[in-house]
Amino acid sequence: MAVRRPSLAITLVLAAALPLAAAHAELAKWDQAKVSALSKQLVETTKALQDTFATRPPPTLGSNDSRDYYRLKQVVRRIRQEAGSLDSDLRAGGGMEATQNSYESLMTNVRDAREIAGRIFATQDIKDRATAVRTVLNQIAPYYDPDAVPLEPSMR
């Protein structure tokens, strides 16, 4: 009977680990035309976000939101630049490996923007533009990250 307990324990550990291994997703099959079309949409949506953001007056100097506003403005500019770089590389024929670093840099900036945006007030038009960017990023992500979790709206 004592011999069976280690076997039972091993079986239970393996049974618990198998769903975790199966949960690991795979990259979407690379589709150059589709990813290129999505990157073009991303350029358009990030431009619209930056343009909308630029039309909003900054918070009053000395307010808690003032510093975050200017920081977010800079990060949105970097997101737009990185989206343009990704698009250029894809249009030039760069595949997943050639554009992976641009994608990862873009997503780092997106995470930074989401963190900052969660601390400041955003108008509905900016939220709508951010939603458009997020929608395109959620479509691109499976081509670069097998475990990509869809981006949700920021908390604020």
C-alpha positions in Angstrom: 0.0 0.0 0.0 2.9 2.4 0.8 4.2 1.8 -2.7 1.0 2.9 -4.3 0.9 6.3 -2.6 3.9 7.8 -4.4 2.4 6.5 -7.7 -0.9 8.2 -6.8 0.9 11.4 -5.9 2.8 11.4 -9.1 -0.4 10.8 -11.0 -2.1 13.7 -9.3 0.8 16.0 -10.0 0.9 15.1 -13.6 -2.9 15.4 -13.9 -2.7 18.9 -12.5 0.1 19.9 -14.7 -1.3 18.6 -18.0 -4.1 21.3 -18.3 -1.4 23.9 -17.7 0.7 22.6 -20.5 -2.3 22.3 -22.8 -3.4 25.9 -22.0 -0.2 27.3 -23.6 -1.4 28.7 -26.9 0.4 28.7 -30.2 1.2 31.7 -32.4 -1.4 32.4 -35.1 -0.1 31.2 -38.5 1.8 34.1 -40.0 -0.3 36.0 -42.6 1.9 38.8 -44.1 -1.0 40.4 -45.9 -3.3 40.4 -42.9 -0.6 41.6 -40.4 0.4 44.3 -42.8 -3.2 45.4 -43.2 -3.6 45.5 -39.4 -0.4 47.5 -39.0 -1.8 50.0 -41.5 -5.0 50.3 -39.4 -2.8 50.7 -36.3 -1.0 53.6 -37.9 -4.3 55.3 -38.6 -5.8 54.6 -35.2 -2.6 55.8 -33.3 -2.6 59.0 -35.4 -6.2 59.6 -34.6 -5.4 59.1 -30.9 -2.5 61.4 -30.9 -4.4 64.1 -32.9 -7.3 63.9 -30.4 -5.0 64.0 -27.5 -3.3 67.1 -28.9 -6.6 69.0 -29.1 -7.2 68.6 -25.4 -6.0 71.4 -23.2 -3.5 70.2 -20.6 -4.5 70.2 -16.9 -3.7 73.4 -15.0 -0.1 73.7 -13.9 0.5 72.3 -10.4 -2.4 69.9 -10.6 -1.8 66.2 -9.8 -2.7 65.3 -13.4 -0.3 67.8 -15.1 2.8 65.7 -14.9 1.0 62.5 -15.9 -0.6 64.4 -18.8 2.7 65.4 -20.3 4.2 62.0 -19.7 1.2 60.3 -21.4 1.5 62.8 -24.3 5.1 61.6 -24.9 4.2 58.0 -24.6 1.4 58.3 -27.1 3.9 60.0 -29.5 6.2 57.0 -29.1 3.3 54.5 -29.7 2.5 56.3 -32.9 6.2 56.3 -34.0 6.6 52.6 -33.2 3.3 51.7 -35.0 4.8 53.5 -38.1 8.0 51.6 -37.8 6.2 48.3 -37.5 4.1 49.2 -40.6 7.2 50.2 -42.6 9.0 47.0 -41.8 6.0 44.9 -42.7 5.4 46.8 -45.9 9.1 46.2 -46.8 8.5 42.4 -46.4 9.7 41.9 -42.9 8.2 38.8 -41.3 7.5 38.0 -37.7 11.1 37.6 -36.7 12.1 40.9 -38.4 9.3 42.8 -36.7 9.2 41.1 -33.3 11.3 43.8 -31.6 9.1 46.6 -33.0 6.0 44.8 -31.7 7.5 44.3 -28.3 8.7 47.9 -28.0 5.2 49.0 -29.1 3.6 46.9 -26.4 6.0 48.2 -23.7 4.8 51.7 -24.6 1.2 50.6 -24.6 1.6 49.2 -21.1 3.2 52.4 -19.9 0.4 54.5 -21.5 -2.3 52.3 -19.9 -0.6 52.7 -16.5 -0.5 56.5 -16.8 -3.9 56.8 -18.3 -5.4 54.9 -15.4 -4.3 57.8 -13.1 -5.7 60.7 -15.1 -9.1 61.7 -16.4 -9.7 61.0 -20.1 -12.5 62.4 -22.2 -14.9 60.1 -24.1 -13.3 61.0 -27.4 -9.8 59.9 -26.2 -11.3 56.8 -24.7 -12.9 56.0 -28.0 -9.6 56.5 -29.9 -7.8 54.3 -27.3 -10.5 51.6 -27.8 -9.8 51.7 -31.6 -6.0 51.3 -31.0 -6.7 48.5 -28.5 -9.0 46.7 -30.9 -6.3 46.6 -33.6 -3.6 45.5 -31.1 -5.8 42.7 -29.9 -5.9 41.4 -33.5 -2.2 41.7 -34.1 -1.1 40.2 -30.8 -1.7 36.5 -31.6 0.8 36.7 -34.4 3.6 37.7 -32.0 2.6 36.4 -28.6 1.0 32.9 -28.2 -0.1 33.8 -24.7 -1.4 37.3 -25.4 -4.2 38.4 -23.2 -6.6 40.8 -24.9 -6.1 44.3 -23.7 -9.0 45.6 -21.7 -9.9 49.3 -21.1 -7.9 51.0 -18.4 -9.6 51.3 -15.0 -10.3 55.0 -15.2 
